[in-house]
Every structure is written in structure tokens, then in C-alpha cells.
Amino acid sequence: MADPRSTEERIPTVVADGVHITYTVQGAGKGGKGSATAALGRLLSRTRTASPGTRTVHAVKGVSFAAYKGEAIGLIGSNGSGKSTLLKAIAGLQPTSQGRIYTHGQPSLLGVNAALMGDLTGERNVILGGLAMGMSREEIKERYDDIVDFSGINEKGDFISLPMRTYSSGMGARLRFSIAAAKSHDVLLIDEALATGDARFQRRSQERIGELRERAGTVFLVSHSNGAIRQTCDRAIWLEAGKLLMDGPSADVVDAYEAHTAKK
């Protein structure tokens, strides 16, 4: 899916310039060899802090790239490679320890901007989530039926009138995506949302991402589904242990990543 826009028309929306991100993990060093903390330690570089039982994780290491209007960019890499941390930094939710991230417009991180509340009904959460995503009450009213229909959560009953805590994790993720995709975004950041739902929902989600791109938005997608990256994104960035290993056409990057993982 080559970008039909010429080089002269390309407008940058996100620029990462030598970005490093570190954060402190509490309680590190207490887990056994097979614990989640130990696994994280094997994947990421770590140095002990002065406080006992804590470690400083160097999650992103000198990453630089530029993203442009109309692009859909997949972030791939093994668990703990820094993909979700980088998305949070682009959204302004995770500070950089070195380097800078510049954005044009307001990035929206799916599932954070539309933070839904378990004790409220799905209907009420559509309203609150829409407001959090920057929609007016009138816009939410106009798009309400489309949001619910797109999510598919009412296909097996009137779940939209039930509290969100009664939803499965997949239902909640689909509703979040449906709310976020109901408006245009300068930059939309999606973390594993397309891993939920059946093939029909995934196909509709990919079509909606295409519509967002046509409206001059930029989409970042983190997914462990290489097929979703190939089908949805024209470009991919491969992170491993916090470092950018490859940036290019999604088919080429996914091929290289799959060849790498097959050797392990």
C-alpha cells in the first residue's frame, strides 16, 4: 500500500529525535527466575537504583523517526521491546529522559483518552468516552448508533444498557475502538485493539483505519498479529530491546522480523 502522496506534499505529524525513556520498577529483584520481573529484566537493560528493591529500566534507546499525514505505521517487536512505552510518550503520557518528541496536532491514545468506567453502562460510557475524545454532545448523539453498531456488543443482547464491568475484555476493547474511530484524529495511537473480536470486526476496523488515513490522519498500530500489520499498515517500525532495528515498508520489515524470530 504505497503512499500516493508525493514527497513535496508529505507533512510530518510526529518526529522522534534521539528519544530515550527510562522508568523505575518497584519491587524488582524479588521474583524468581521465572517471574515476570525477571523476564522483563532479561529483555531490557537495567541498572540498580540507590533504593533497595527498585531498578531503572531503559525502555527506549535513542529512537528517531518521522511520521507523516496519511500514514499507517505498525510497531512490531517482542514483548518488552518498548512499543507501548513509545506510544505513551508520543501521547504525552510518558516523559522522555533524553531527546524530544514533536507532534503536530493532538495525539489520541486509544483506551486512555476514552477511559471507560466499569460501574457505568455502556451507553453512559459512549457519552463520556466521546467527550474525552473531544466530541460535542451533539456529535455523540449523531454518531451514537454507529458507535454501538460498529462495536457489535449488542449483537447477542442489550449489553449497551449493562455496566461495563459485565463486559468481557474483548467487548470493552471493541467499544473503546468504536468510540475513538468515530471522529477524525491528527494522530491515533492503537495498542493491540485489533487483536480482539472476530474476523468481521477486525476487517471493519482495518477499513475504518483506512478512512482515518484518507482524512489526513496518522495511525500508529501496535499488534502481535503480523497479518494485521501487513494488511493495515504501509510502513512498520521494528523495535527490539528498546532500539530501532528497522524502519520501512511493512512487508519488508515484517519479513525481516519473522526471519529473526524463526532463528530463536
ChimeraX commands (.cxc) that place a marker at each C-alpha (Angstrom):
marker #1 position 0.00,0.00,0.00 radius 0.5
marker #1 position 2.26,2.74,-1.24 radius 0.5
marker #1 position 1.52,6.29,-0.22 radius 0.5
marker #1 position 0.22,8.07,-3.34 radius 0.5
marker #1 position 1.27,11.45,-1.97 radius 0.5
marker #1 position 4.40,12.99,-3.41 radius 0.5
marker #1 position 7.41,13.81,-1.25 radius 0.5
marker #1 position 6.64,17.53,-1.54 radius 0.5
marker #1 position 3.14,17.04,-0.08 radius 0.5
marker #1 position 4.23,14.96,2.90 radius 0.5
marker #1 position 3.55,16.78,6.17 radius 0.5
marker #1 position 5.20,15.46,9.35 radius 0.5
marker #1 position 2.86,14.77,12.27 radius 0.5
marker #1 position 5.26,13.08,14.71 radius 0.5
marker #1 position 9.04,13.45,14.91 radius 0.5
marker #1 position 11.09,11.46,17.43 radius 0.5
marker #1 position 14.60,12.83,17.78 radius 0.5
marker #1 position 17.06,10.59,19.66 radius 0.5
marker #1 position 14.44,9.51,22.23 radius 0.5
marker #1 position 15.49,7.66,25.38 radius 0.5
marker #1 position 12.92,6.65,28.01 radius 0.5
marker #1 position 13.73,5.28,31.45 radius 0.5
marker #1 position 11.45,4.47,34.35 radius 0.5
marker #1 position 11.71,2.84,37.78 radius 0.5
marker #1 position 10.28,-0.59,38.52 radius 0.5
marker #1 position 9.28,-1.09,42.14 radius 0.5
marker #1 position 9.90,-4.42,43.83 radius 0.5
marker #1 position 12.42,-5.58,41.24 radius 0.5
marker #1 position 14.81,-8.30,42.24 radius 0.5
marker #1 position 12.31,-10.14,44.46 radius 0.5
marker #1 position 10.95,-12.51,41.80 radius 0.5
marker #1 position 12.39,-15.90,40.96 radius 0.5
marker #1 position 13.98,-16.95,37.72 radius 0.5
marker #1 position 10.64,-17.46,36.01 radius 0.5
marker #1 position 8.86,-14.38,37.37 radius 0.5
marker #1 position 7.51,-11.59,35.19 radius 0.5
marker #1 position 10.01,-9.16,36.70 radius 0.5
marker #1 position 12.89,-11.49,35.90 radius 0.5
marker #1 position 11.64,-11.88,32.34 radius 0.5
marker #1 position 11.44,-8.10,31.97 radius 0.5
marker #1 position 14.98,-7.84,33.23 radius 0.5
marker #1 position 16.26,-10.27,30.62 radius 0.5
marker #1 position 14.59,-8.27,27.81 radius 0.5
marker #1 position 15.55,-4.76,28.87 radius 0.5
marker #1 position 18.78,-3.23,30.11 radius 0.5
marker #1 position 18.59,-2.40,33.80 radius 0.5
marker #1 position 20.69,-0.71,36.44 radius 0.5
marker #1 position 20.06,-0.81,40.16 radius 0.5
marker #1 position 18.98,2.42,41.78 radius 0.5
marker #1 position 20.04,3.60,45.19 radius 0.5
marker #1 position 16.75,2.40,46.67 radius 0.5
marker #1 position 16.71,-1.29,47.57 radius 0.5
marker #1 position 14.25,-3.40,45.57 radius 0.5
marker #1 position 13.99,-0.99,42.61 radius 0.5
marker #1 position 15.54,-0.95,39.16 radius 0.5
marker #1 position 15.73,1.69,36.46 radius 0.5
marker #1 position 14.54,0.27,33.16 radius 0.5
marker #1 position 15.96,1.78,29.97 radius 0.5
marker #1 position 12.88,1.01,27.82 radius 0.5
marker #1 position 13.59,3.10,24.70 radius 0.5
marker #1 position 17.14,3.75,23.48 radius 0.5
marker #1 position 17.92,6.52,21.01 radius 0.5
marker #1 position 14.90,6.09,18.72 radius 0.5
marker #1 position 14.49,8.56,15.83 radius 0.5
marker #1 position 11.88,8.66,13.06 radius 0.5
marker #1 position 9.37,10.96,11.35 radius 0.5
marker #1 position 5.72,10.08,10.67 radius 0.5
marker #1 position 3.58,11.83,8.07 radius 0.5
marker #1 position -0.07,12.60,7.41 radius 0.5
marker #1 position -1.91,9.71,5.81 radius 0.5
marker #1 position 0.47,7.02,7.05 radius 0.5
marker #1 position -0.44,3.90,9.00 radius 0.5
marker #1 position 2.62,2.71,10.88 radius 0.5
marker #1 position 2.88,-0.65,12.61 radius 0.5
marker #1 position 5.13,-1.07,15.65 radius 0.5
marker #1 position 6.46,-4.62,15.97 radius 0.5
marker #1 position 8.89,-6.38,18.27 radius 0.5
marker #1 position 8.99,-8.97,21.01 radius 0.5
marker #1 position 7.42,-8.45,24.44 radius 0.5
marker #1 position 9.25,-5.75,26.38 radius 0.5
marker #1 position 10.75,-4.14,23.29 radius 0.5
marker #1 position 9.40,-0.67,24.18 radius 0.5
marker #1 position 6.45,-0.41,21.77 radius 0.5
marker #1 position 3.74,0.56,24.29 radius 0.5
marker #1 position 6.14,2.85,26.16 radius 0.5
marker #1 position 6.91,4.70,22.93 radius 0.5
marker #1 position 3.17,5.11,22.20 radius 0.5
marker #1 position 2.64,6.63,25.67 radius 0.5
marker #1 position 5.50,9.04,25.05 radius 0.5
marker #1 position 4.01,10.14,21.71 radius 0.5
marker #1 position 0.70,10.73,23.51 radius 0.5
marker #1 position 2.47,12.89,26.10 radius 0.5
marker #1 position 1.80,10.45,28.94 radius 0.5
marker #1 position 5.40,9.26,29.41 radius 0.5
marker #1 position 8.24,11.77,29.67 radius 0.5
marker #1 position 11.45,11.27,27.72 radius 0.5
marker #1 position 14.69,11.15,29.68 radius 0.5
marker #1 position 16.71,12.27,26.66 radius 0.5
marker #1 position 15.76,13.52,23.19 radius 0.5
marker #1 position 12.47,15.06,22.12 radius 0.5
marker #1 position 9.16,14.10,20.54 radius 0.5
marker #1 position 7.46,16.76,18.41 radius 0.5
marker #1 position 3.81,16.39,17.36 radius 0.5
marker #1 position 1.55,18.32,15.02 radius 0.5
marker #1 position -1.96,18.32,16.45 radius 0.5
marker #1 position -3.19,16.27,19.39 radius 0.5
marker #1 position -2.27,12.58,19.58 radius 0.5
marker #1 position -5.00,10.29,20.96 radius 0.5
marker #1 position -4.05,7.03,22.66 radius 0.5
marker #1 position -6.87,4.52,22.33 radius 0.5
marker #1 position -8.13,3.31,25.70 radius 0.5
marker #1 position -6.62,6.23,27.61 radius 0.5
marker #1 position -8.36,9.26,26.11 radius 0.5
marker #1 position -11.55,7.19,26.07 radius 0.5
marker #1 position -11.10,5.87,29.62 radius 0.5
marker #1 position -14.28,3.94,30.35 radius 0.5
marker #1 position -15.77,3.30,33.81 radius 0.5
marker #1 position -16.80,-0.18,34.90 radius 0.5
marker #1 position -19.73,0.81,37.10 radius 0.5
marker #1 position -21.43,2.85,34.36 radius 0.5
marker #1 position -23.45,1.41,31.49 radius 0.5
marker #1 position -22.04,1.09,28.01 radius 0.5
marker #1 position -24.44,3.82,26.90 radius 0.5
marker #1 position -23.14,6.23,29.52 radius 0.5
marker #1 position -19.55,5.32,28.67 radius 0.5
marker #1 position -20.14,6.11,25.00 radius 0.5
marker #1 position -21.12,9.63,26.06 radius 0.5
marker #1 position -18.22,10.08,28.48 radius 0.5
marker #1 position -15.73,8.48,26.10 radius 0.5
marker #1 position -16.90,10.68,23.24 radius 0.5
marker #1 position -16.49,13.79,25.38 radius 0.5
marker #1 position -13.00,12.62,26.39 radius 0.5
marker #1 position -12.11,12.22,22.72 radius 0.5
marker #1 position -13.14,15.83,22.07 radius 0.5
marker #1 position -16.61,15.34,20.58 radius 0.5
marker #1 position -19.54,17.61,21.44 radius 0.5
marker #1 position -22.73,16.15,22.90 radius 0.5
marker #1 position -24.47,16.78,19.58 radius 0.5
marker #1 position -21.75,14.90,17.69 radius 0.5
marker #1 position -22.04,11.99,20.13 radius 0.5
marker #1 position -25.81,11.90,19.68 radius 0.5
marker #1 position -25.43,11.86,15.89 radius 0.5
marker #1 position -22.84,9.07,15.95 radius 0.5
marker #1 position -24.18,7.01,18.87 radius 0.5
marker #1 position -25.96,4.34,16.82 radius 0.5
marker #1 position -22.96,3.93,14.53 radius 0.5
marker #1 position -20.60,3.54,17.52 radius 0.5
marker #1 position -22.76,0.82,19.09 radius 0.5
marker #1 position -23.36,-0.98,15.79 radius 0.5
marker #1 position -19.68,-0.86,14.87 radius 0.5
marker #1 position -18.62,-2.35,18.21 radius 0.5
marker #1 position -21.01,-5.28,17.76 radius 0.5
marker #1 position -21.56,-5.58,21.52 radius 0.5
marker #1 position -25.35,-5.65,21.11 radius 0.5
marker #1 position -25.38,-8.50,18.60 radius 0.5
marker #1 position -26.09,-11.07,21.33 radius 0.5
marker #1 position -28.21,-8.98,23.67 radius 0.5
marker #1 position -28.76,-5.49,25.03 radius 0.5
marker #1 position -25.28,-5.19,26.54 radius 0.5
marker #1 position -25.08,-1.43,25.94 radius 0.5
marker #1 position -27.52,-0.94,28.84 radius 0.5
marker #1 position -25.42,-3.07,31.23 radius 0.5
marker #1 position -22.47,-1.90,33.36 radius 0.5
marker #1 position -19.10,-2.10,31.65 radius 0.5
marker #1 position -17.81,-4.42,34.39 radius 0.5
marker #1 position -20.07,-7.14,32.98 radius 0.5
marker #1 position -18.27,-6.96,29.60 radius 0.5
marker #1 position -15.51,-9.29,28.53 radius 0.5
marker #1 position -12.13,-7.66,27.88 radius 0.5
marker #1 position -12.75,-8.04,24.14 radius 0.5
marker #1 position -16.11,-6.26,24.32 radius 0.5
marker #1 position -14.56,-3.38,26.24 radius 0.5
marker #1 position -11.70,-3.08,23.73 radius 0.5
marker #1 position -14.12,-3.09,20.79 radius 0.5
marker #1 position -16.24,-0.35,22.36 radius 0.5
marker #1 position -13.13,1.77,23.03 radius 0.5
marker #1 position -12.02,1.42,19.42 radius 0.5
marker #1 position -15.51,2.25,18.16 radius 0.5
marker #1 position -15.62,5.44,20.24 radius 0.5
marker #1 position -12.13,6.50,19.15 radius 0.5
marker #1 position -12.80,5.74,15.47 radius 0.5
marker #1 position -16.00,7.83,15.47 radius 0.5
marker #1 position -14.03,11.04,14.98 radius 0.5
marker #1 position -11.06,12.18,12.95 radius 0.5
marker #1 position -7.67,12.38,14.66 radius 0.5
marker #1 position -4.44,14.13,13.85 radius 0.5
marker #1 position -2.62,11.12,15.31 radius 0.5
marker #1 position -4.39,7.96,16.57 radius 0.5
marker #1 position -2.34,5.50,18.64 radius 0.5
marker #1 position -3.76,1.97,18.88 radius 0.5
marker #1 position -2.30,-0.67,21.21 radius 0.5
marker #1 position -3.47,-4.22,20.44 radius 0.5
marker #1 position -7.13,-3.22,19.87 radius 0.5
marker #1 position -7.38,-5.20,16.64 radius 0.5
marker #1 position -6.46,-8.43,18.42 radius 0.5
marker #1 position -9.97,-8.55,19.87 radius 0.5
marker #1 position -13.15,-9.58,18.13 radius 0.5
marker #1 position -13.86,-11.89,15.25 radius 0.5
marker #1 position -12.63,-11.64,11.67 radius 0.5
marker #1 position -15.59,-9.41,10.75 radius 0.5
marker #1 position -14.75,-6.83,13.44 radius 0.5
marker #1 position -11.07,-6.88,12.50 radius 0.5
marker #1 position -11.96,-6.31,8.85 radius 0.5
marker #1 position -14.23,-3.38,9.73 radius 0.5
marker #1 position -11.53,-1.95,11.99 radius 0.5
marker #1 position -8.98,-2.06,9.19 radius 0.5
marker #1 position -11.46,-0.34,6.86 radius 0.5
marker #1 position -12.08,2.38,9.47 radius 0.5
marker #1 position -8.33,2.95,9.85 radius 0.5
marker #1 position -8.19,3.40,6.08 radius 0.5
marker #1 position -10.91,6.06,6.35 radius 0.5
marker #1 position -9.00,7.86,9.10 radius 0.5
marker #1 position -5.90,7.94,6.91 radius 0.5
marker #1 position -7.89,9.33,3.98 radius 0.5
marker #1 position -8.94,12.21,6.24 radius 0.5
marker #1 position -5.22,13.07,6.56 radius 0.5
marker #1 position -4.72,11.41,9.93 radius 0.5
marker #1 position -1.74,9.34,11.04 radius 0.5
marker #1 position -2.28,5.95,12.67 radius 0.5
marker #1 position 0.19,4.01,14.82 radius 0.5
marker #1 position -0.72,0.37,15.47 radius 0.5
marker #1 position 0.91,-1.96,17.98 radius 0.5
marker #1 position -0.05,-5.56,17.31 radius 0.5
marker #1 position 1.37,-9.04,17.79 radius 0.5
marker #1 position -0.56,-10.05,14.67 radius 0.5
marker #1 position 1.86,-9.74,11.78 radius 0.5
marker #1 position -1.08,-10.25,9.43 radius 0.5
marker #1 position -2.82,-7.17,10.85 radius 0.5
marker #1 position 0.33,-5.11,10.34 radius 0.5
marker #1 position 0.70,-6.30,6.74 radius 0.5
marker #1 position -2.96,-5.61,5.89 radius 0.5
marker #1 position -3.44,-2.35,7.79 radius 0.5
marker #1 position -0.09,-0.56,7.62 radius 0.5
marker #1 position 2.03,0.64,4.72 radius 0.5
marker #1 position 5.05,1.14,6.97 radius 0.5
marker #1 position 6.46,-0.65,10.01 radius 0.5
marker #1 position 8.99,0.15,12.71 radius 0.5
marker #1 position 10.74,-2.76,14.42 radius 0.5
marker #1 position 11.87,-2.21,17.99 radius 0.5
marker #1 position 13.94,-4.74,19.92 radius 0.5
marker #1 position 15.20,-4.21,23.48 radius 0.5
marker #1 position 14.32,-0.53,23.08 radius 0.5
marker #1 position 16.35,0.01,19.90 radius 0.5
marker #1 position 15.04,0.75,16.41 radius 0.5
marker #1 position 16.27,-2.12,14.24 radius 0.5
marker #1 position 14.38,-1.41,11.01 radius 0.5
marker #1 position 12.02,1.18,9.52 radius 0.5
marker #1 position 10.48,0.70,6.09 radius 0.5
marker #1 position 7.65,-0.84,4.05 radius 0.5
marker #1 position 5.56,-3.08,6.31 radius 0.5
marker #1 position 6.03,-6.22,4.17 radius 0.5
marker #1 position 9.84,-5.88,4.24 radius 0.5
marker #1 position 10.02,-5.17,7.97 radius 0.5
marker #1 position 7.62,-7.96,8.94 radius 0.5
marker #1 position 9.52,-10.41,6.72 radius 0.5
marker #1 position 12.79,-9.48,8.45 radius 0.5
marker #1 position 11.18,-9.74,11.90 radius 0.5
marker #1 position 9.68,-13.15,11.16 radius 0.5
marker #1 position 13.02,-14.41,9.84 radius 0.5
marker #1 position 14.68,-13.16,13.02 radius 0.5
marker #1 position 12.16,-14.80,15.37 radius 0.5
marker #1 position 12.31,-18.08,13.41 radius 0.5
marker #1 position 16.03,-18.36,14.26 radius 0.5
marker #1 position 15.37,-18.19,18.01 radius 0.5
marker link #1:1,2 radius 0.2
marker link #1:2,3 radius 0.2
marker link #1:3,4 radius 0.2
marker link #1:4,5 radius 0.2
marker link #1:5,6 radius 0.2
marker link #1:6,7 radius 0.2
marker link #1:7,8 radius 0.2
marker link #1:8,9 radius 0.2
marker link #1:9,10 radius 0.2
marker link #1:10,11 radius 0.2
marker link #1:11,12 radius 0.2
marker link #1:12,13 radius 0.2
marker link #1:13,14 radius 0.2
marker link #1:14,15 radius 0.2
marker link #1:15,16 radius 0.2
marker link #1:16,17 radius 0.2
marker link #1:17,18 radius 0.2
marker link #1:18,19 radius 0.2
marker link #1:19,20 radius 0.2
marker link #1:20,21 radius 0.2
marker link #1:21,22 radius 0.2
marker link #1:22,23 radius 0.2
marker link #1:23,24 radius 0.2
marker link #1:24,25 radius 0.2
marker link #1:25,26 radius 0.2
marker link #1:26,27 radius 0.2
marker link #1:27,28 radius 0.2
marker link #1:28,29 radius 0.2
marker link #1:29,30 radius 0.2
marker link #1:30,31 radius 0.2
marker link #1:31,32 radius 0.2
marker link #1:32,33 radius 0.2
marker link #1:33,34 radius 0.2
marker link #1:34,35 radius 0.2
marker link #1:35,36 radius 0.2
marker link #1:36,37 radius 0.2
marker link #1:37,38 radius 0.2
marker link #1:38,39 radius 0.2
marker link #1:39,40 radius 0.2
marker link #1:40,41 radius 0.2
marker link #1:41,42 radius 0.2
marker link #1:42,43 radius 0.2
marker link #1:43,44 radius 0.2
marker link #1:44,45 radius 0.2
marker link #1:45,46 radius 0.2
marker link #1:46,47 radius 0.2
marker link #1:47,48 radius 0.2
marker link #1:48,49 radius 0.2
marker link #1:49,50 radius 0.2
marker link #1:50,51 radius 0.2
marker link #1:51,52 radius 0.2
marker link #1:52,53 radius 0.2
marker link #1:53,54 radius 0.2
marker link #1:54,55 radius 0.2
marker link #1:55,56 radius 0.2
marker link #1:56,57 radius 0.2
marker link #1:57,58 radius 0.2
marker link #1:58,59 radius 0.2
marker link #1:59,60 radius 0.2
marker link #1:60,61 radius 0.2
marker link #1:61,62 radius 0.2
marker link #1:62,63 radius 0.2
marker link #1:63,64 radius 0.2
marker link #1:64,65 radius 0.2
marker link #1:65,66 radius 0.2
marker link #1:66,67 radius 0.2
marker link #1:67,68 radius 0.2
marker link #1:68,69 radius 0.2
marker link #1:69,70 radius 0.2
marker link #1:70,71 radius 0.2
marker link #1:71,72 radius 0.2
marker link #1:72,73 radius 0.2
marker link #1:73,74 radius 0.2
marker link #1:74,75 radius 0.2
marker link #1:75,76 radius 0.2
marker link #1:76,77 radius 0.2
marker link #1:77,78 radius 0.2
marker link #1:78,79 radius 0.2
marker link #1:79,80 radius 0.2
marker link #1:80,81 radius 0.2
marker link #1:81,82 radius 0.2
marker link #1:82,83 radius 0.2
marker link #1:83,84 radius 0.2
marker link #1:84,85 radius 0.2
marker link #1:85,86 radius 0.2
marker link #1:86,87 radius 0.2
marker link #1:87,88 radius 0.2
marker link #1:88,89 radius 0.2
marker link #1:89,90 radius 0.2
marker link #1:90,91 radius 0.2
marker link #1:91,92 radius 0.2
marker link #1:92,93 radius 0.2
marker link #1:93,94 radius 0.2
marker link #1:94,95 radius 0.2
marker link #1:95,96 radius 0.2
marker link #1:96,97 radius 0.2
marker link #1:97,98 radius 0.2
marker link #1:98,99 radius 0.2
marker link #1:99,100 radius 0.2
marker link #1:100,101 radius 0.2
marker link #1:101,102 radius 0.2
marker link #1:102,103 radius 0.2
marker link #1:103,104 radius 0.2
marker link #1:104,105 radius 0.2
marker link #1:105,106 radius 0.2
marker link #1:106,107 radius 0.2
marker link #1:107,108 radius 0.2
marker link #1:108,109 radius 0.2
marker link #1:109,110 radius 0.2
marker link #1:110,111 radius 0.2
marker link #1:111,112 radius 0.2
marker link #1:112,113 radius 0.2
marker link #1:113,114 radius 0.2
marker link #1:114,115 radius 0.2
marker link #1:115,116 radius 0.2
marker link #1:116,117 radius 0.2
marker link #1:117,118 radius 0.2
marker link #1:118,119 radius 0.2
marker link #1:119,120 radius 0.2
marker link #1:120,121 radius 0.2
marker link #1:121,122 radius 0.2
marker link #1:122,123 radius 0.2
marker link #1:123,124 radius 0.2
marker link #1:124,125 radius 0.2
marker link #1:125,126 radius 0.2
marker link #1:126,127 radius 0.2
marker link #1:127,128 radius 0.2
marker link #1:128,129 radius 0.2
marker link #1:129,130 radius 0.2
marker link #1:130,131 radius 0.2
marker link #1:131,132 radius 0.2
marker link #1:132,133 radius 0.2
marker link #1:133,134 radius 0.2
marker link #1:134,135 radius 0.2
marker link #1:135,136 radius 0.2
marker link #1:136,137 radius 0.2
marker link #1:137,138 radius 0.2
marker link #1:138,139 radius 0.2
marker link #1:139,140 radius 0.2
marker link #1:140,141 radius 0.2
marker link #1:141,142 radius 0.2
marker link #1:142,143 radius 0.2
marker link #1:143,144 radius 0.2
marker link #1:144,145 radius 0.2
marker link #1:145,146 radius 0.2
marker link #1:146,147 radius 0.2
marker link #1:147,148 radius 0.2
marker link #1:148,149 radius 0.2
marker link #1:149,150 radius 0.2
marker link #1:150,151 radius 0.2
marker link #1:151,152 radius 0.2
marker link #1:152,153 radius 0.2
marker link #1:153,154 radius 0.2
marker link #1:154,155 radius 0.2
marker link #1:155,156 radius 0.2
marker link #1:156,157 radius 0.2
marker link #1:157,158 radius 0.2
marker link #1:158,159 radius 0.2
marker link #1:159,160 radius 0.2
marker link #1:160,161 radius 0.2
marker link #1:161,162 radius 0.2
marker link #1:162,163 radius 0.2
marker link #1:163,164 radius 0.2
marker link #1:164,165 radius 0.2
marker link #1:165,166 radius 0.2
marker link #1:166,167 radius 0.2
marker link #1:167,168 radius 0.2
marker link #1:168,169 radius 0.2
marker link #1:169,170 radius 0.2
marker link #1:170,171 radius 0.2
marker link #1:171,172 radius 0.2
marker link #1:172,173 radius 0.2
marker link #1:173,174 radius 0.2
marker link #1:174,175 radius 0.2
marker link #1:175,176 radius 0.2
marker link #1:176,177 radius 0.2
marker link #1:177,178 radius 0.2
marker link #1:178,179 radius 0.2
marker link #1:179,180 radius 0.2
marker link #1:180,181 radius 0.2
marker link #1:181,182 radius 0.2
marker link #1:182,183 radius 0.2
marker link #1:183,184 radius 0.2
marker link #1:184,185 radius 0.2
marker link #1:185,186 radius 0.2
marker link #1:186,187 radius 0.2
marker link #1:187,188 radius 0.2
marker link #1:188,189 radius 0.2
marker link #1:189,190 radius 0.2
marker link #1:190,191 radius 0.2
marker link #1:191,192 radius 0.2
marker link #1:192,193 radius 0.2
marker link #1:193,194 radius 0.2
marker link #1:194,195 radius 0.2
marker link #1:195,196 radius 0.2
marker link #1:196,197 radius 0.2
marker link #1:197,198 radius 0.2
marker link #1:198,199 radius 0.2
marker link #1:199,200 radius 0.2
marker link #1:200,201 radius 0.2
marker link #1:201,202 radius 0.2
marker link #1:202,203 radius 0.2
marker link #1:203,204 radius 0.2
marker link #1:204,205 radius 0.2
marker link #1:205,206 radius 0.2
marker link #1:206,207 radius 0.2
marker link #1:207,208 radius 0.2
marker link #1:208,209 radius 0.2
marker link #1:209,210 radius 0.2
marker link #1:210,211 radius 0.2
marker link #1:211,212 radius 0.2
marker link #1:212,213 radius 0.2
marker link #1:213,214 radius 0.2
marker link #1:214,215 radius 0.2
marker link #1:215,216 radius 0.2
marker link #1:216,217 radius 0.2
marker link #1:217,218 radius 0.2
marker link #1:218,219 radius 0.2
marker link #1:219,220 radius 0.2
marker link #1:220,221 radius 0.2
marker link #1:221,222 radius 0.2
marker link #1:222,223 radius 0.2
marker link #1:223,224 radius 0.2
marker link #1:224,225 radius 0.2
marker link #1:225,226 radius 0.2
marker link #1:226,227 radius 0.2
marker link #1:227,228 radius 0.2
marker link #1:228,229 radius 0.2
marker link #1:229,230 radius 0.2
marker link #1:230,231 radius 0.2
marker link #1:231,232 radius 0.2
marker link #1:232,233 radius 0.2
marker link #1:233,234 radius 0.2
marker link #1:234,235 radius 0.2
marker link #1:235,236 radius 0.2
marker link #1:236,237 radius 0.2
marker link #1:237,238 radius 0.2
marker link #1:238,239 radius 0.2
marker link #1:239,240 radius 0.2
marker link #1:240,241 radius 0.2
marker link #1:241,242 radius 0.2
marker link #1:242,243 radius 0.2
marker link #1:243,244 radius 0.2
marker link #1:244,245 radius 0.2
marker link #1:245,246 radius 0.2
marker link #1:246,247 radius 0.2
marker link #1:247,248 radius 0.2
marker link #1:248,249 radius 0.2
marker link #1:249,250 radius 0.2
marker link #1:250,251 radius 0.2
marker link #1:251,252 radius 0.2
marker link #1:252,253 radius 0.2
marker link #1:253,254 radius 0.2
marker link #1:254,255 radius 0.2
marker link #1:255,256 radius 0.2
marker link #1:256,257 radius 0.2
marker link #1:257,258 radius 0.2
marker link #1:258,259 radius 0.2
marker link #1:259,260 radius 0.2
marker link #1:260,261 radius 0.2
marker link #1:261,262 radius 0.2
marker link #1:262,263 radius 0.2
marker link #1:263,264 radius 0.2
view
